[in-house]
């Protein structure tokens, strides 16, 4: 016990390193918060504070990190934009009809800077050139579209 008292800051540093390495295996962001608390304990030991104060400082710092810092870190690490890849990202986008579209004769639309073959989602609809359409689905290389309602003034 006397050795720990004489080498308190080295003990806290060793605990910080062990907890930091263990965090790499768990990835829960809990052990790293405890390691931050142990680092505060090491600073308290370097200031030659009593062991009880070192333990209290390390515990308070660990709890504060878990309560305050960890939730925002978890949110930032696990959150992010929804990634849509391929043609799936075009569903819900609007395009302009360049060639008339009907169930009997597929037409063409300009969508996200590209020209696509398009068919009406509603097989009874005919959509004239110049109309704005919304892509409801992509089947192969063909967009299934529906006209966007316009407000008449």
Secondary structure as GFF3:
##gff-version 3
##sequence-region A 1 153
A	DSSP	alpha_helix	2	6	.	.	.	ID=ss1
A	DSSP	alpha_helix	8	26	.	.	.	ID=ss2
A	DSSP	alpha_helix	31	46	.	.	.	ID=ss3
A	DSSP	alpha_helix	51	64	.	.	.	ID=ss4
A	DSSP	pi_helix	65	69	.	.	.	ID=ss5
A	DSSP	alpha_helix	70	78	.	.	.	ID=ss6
A	DSSP	three_ten_helix	86	90	.	.	.	ID=ss7
A	DSSP	beta_strand	94	99	.	.	.	ID=ss8
A	DSSP	beta_strand	101	102	.	.	.	ID=ss9
A	DSSP	beta_strand	107	111	.	.	.	ID=ss10
A	DSSP	beta_strand	114	120	.	.	.	ID=ss11
A	DSSP	beta_strand	126	127	.	.	.	ID=ss12
A	DSSP	beta_strand	132	139	.	.	.	ID=ss13
A	DSSP	beta_strand	142	147	.	.	.	ID=ss14
###
